[in-house]
Amino acid sequence: MGITKIKIILVACIFTFFATSCETEGDGSNTLSGGGAGGAGGSGSFGNWLIPVNEVRDGGPGKDGIPALQDPDFLEAGQASYLREDDLVVGYKRGNDIRAYSHNVLDWHEIVNDQVGDFPVAITYCPLTGTAIGWGRSVDGNTTTFGVSGLLYNTNLIPYDRSTDSNWSQMRLECVNGSLIGNKVETFQVVETTWGTWKSMYPSTRVISNVTGFNRNYSVYPYGDYRTNHNNLIFSISPDDNRIPRKDRVLGVIVNDEAKVYEISKLKSQVIAINDEFNGDKLVVVGSKSQNFMVAFNRTLEDETVLEFEPVQNEGAVILKDNEGNTWNIFGEAVAGNRAGSALPGTSSFIGYWMAWGSFYPGAEIYEFTGNEY
């Protein structure tokens, strides 16, 4: 049996172990020692960390044991027979190039390094925190790719960049160890929703292929009941904020290193729009429970106009109308009206499990739904 095949079997066995034999309250596996110089199968050879090194954990498979993908193949929507309507995908749109990255593939690879037109992108996804974030791959003036370090902080993915071997915290959105320490991630807007919702909004989308060159069963979720069992933690978190059930999915918005979250479970079936404000930023948060999406944008435009929004129903990707009469799609792009062709300023926001938001942003503000949202 070849070495590559043996490695594939070993990685599959590790996933099976995690999914079937973890303790209800995980104690966190091994931690790094000696200032974090590489760790147990980890990445990097630099001593300084922006996060407590005794809380950086060896996740098990080791560096690149979970193989990131590079320049994957894509299928037309009608060819994606491996996906069900309710499977989650991460959608991205750049001009007329529209792509979806399925959780089915991301659960097994966590990072996809891609090129969309002239924009080098990475879709970073942590199955343990349920966080999918779009990262630009241009770092400190150089284009790089990201890999899976095998390390975790607060049960969240720590990618490493292959140019400098520096370690990055996915949810902190910054380099936390290595020669690029302190550098911030360039993020871009992605939409997490179901495959059914996504392809109804963008029928011409392509979706990542399940033929990746790796021997994985992409129809199987590798972590057992982890998504639905709120008591099932493979690794410990701190703090463990119990204001919301741990695995409830929320949209978090970060402003000045503080977060405000909006519970997807509190949405209505129809699209609703929330004109809100947090830490001085005027926001619009829009989502639908039945369509399983939630996104956030800034309402203050470059010309300092502050818009007020109402939802749009049954118009596919068009979900908002403002007080000037412009209509906007799910990526914050104006598609009709005097501002057609412009875009709303983005926010630092993404969907994840509440436990992750509660641990990374202690005391995070929780939006109080009144039932009168429309």
Order of alpha helices (4+ residues) and beta strands (2+ residues): alpha-beta-beta-beta-beta-beta-beta-alpha-beta-beta-beta-beta-beta-beta-beta-beta-beta-beta-beta-alpha-beta-beta-beta-beta-beta-beta-beta-beta-beta-beta-beta-alpha-beta
